[in-house]
Amino acid sequence: MLLSLKKTLFIAVGLFWLVSANTSLASGSTGYFNIVNFNQRECNSMSKGLELTLSANHANPDGCSNSLTVNINCNGNDNFDRLYSTALSAFMAGKNVNFWVNGCDLTGTSGEANVITVQIE
């Protein structure tokens, strides 16, 4: 009985691990692009914060439904001000940027990648 219970638990944990591994997101780099549209939104529970439209579709490591726009979330993001100012500097200077993204923003219908770091080329 105890051996059967251990086998059942082992199989259940293994199946859970396989399912969760296949549905987890794989953060990564977008590649370098120009920002062509800088869209600041109101920061509330239904808002995304800052949407940035890029000059071309990015690498989209998380498989988000929109690979032309990325999102810098303002809710609970301690780095929002730094990410915002870095992105604005690149936009105003016409410089290419590379974003490290993790996960997809699903508050709207467009499903943009969530930015966690910004690098100016």
N, C-alpha and C positions, 0 to 999 in steps of 0.2 A: 504493500500500500504506500509506504513512504517513498520507495523508489519510483513508483508510478506518479506520485505527486511531484517529485523532483523533476522527472522527465516532462511532465505537463507544464510546470513552471518554466523550465528551460526553453521549451518550444514556444511558449507564449512570449517570453522576453525576446527570444530570437526573432519571432515574427514582428513584434512591435518595433524592434531595432531596424529591421529591413524596411518596413513601411515608413517609419519616420525618416530614415536615411534617404529614401527616394523622394520624399516631399519637402526636405529641407532645402534652403536656399544656399547658393554658393556665391558669396560675395566676390567681387573682383573689380577690375579696372574697366573704364569705359573706352579708353583711348583718348587721344588729343583731338579736340574740336573747338571751333569758335562758338561763343554764345551769341545767338542771333535774336533772342527775345528774353527779356528779363521781366517776369510777371510776379510782383509782390502781392500777396493776398492777405486778408485779415487773419490774424492768428487767433483762432478759437478752436473748439473741439471738432468742428466740421471742416476746418480749413487746412490746407496743405502748407501754408507759409510762403515759400518761394519756389516758383516753377521756372526752370531754365530750358529754353528750347535751343538745341544744338544745330550746327550747320549740316549735319548728316546723322544717320542712324548710328548709335554707339554699339559697342560689343555686346551689351545686354547680358551680362553673366548670370543674372537671376531669371532670365526668360520672362521679363515683364511684358505686358501687352503693348506698351508704348516705348519704343527704343529711340525716339527723337527728342523726348523731353525727360529731364530728371527733376527730382524734388528735394528741397532742403526743408525738412519738417521743423516747425517752430515749437511744437508742443513737447515739452519735456526734454528739449535738446539744449544742453548747456553750451554747446559749441555753435549755436545758430548765428550769433553775432559775428563770430570769426569766419564762419563759412560764407555768410552773406557778404561781408566786406571783401573777402578774397575773390569771390565770384564777381562782385560789382567792379572791383579793380581790373580784373581781366576783361570784363565786358567793355568798360570805358576805354581801356588801352588797346582793344582789339587783339588781345593775346589768346592763344590756344590754351585750353584747360583740359586736365585729365581728372576725372572723378573716381574715387573709390566708392562703390555702391554696395548696399547690403539690403536685400529685400525689396518688395514692391509696395508702393503706396496704393492702398485699395479704398481710400475714402471717396474717390470720385469714380468715374467710369474709364479713365484713361490709363491707370495702372503704371505710373512712372517709377523708375528706380529711385530708392532713397539714398541720398548722398551722405557719406560720413567723413570724407576728406576731399580737399580740393588742392590741385597742384597746377601752378601756372608755368607754361613753357617759355 
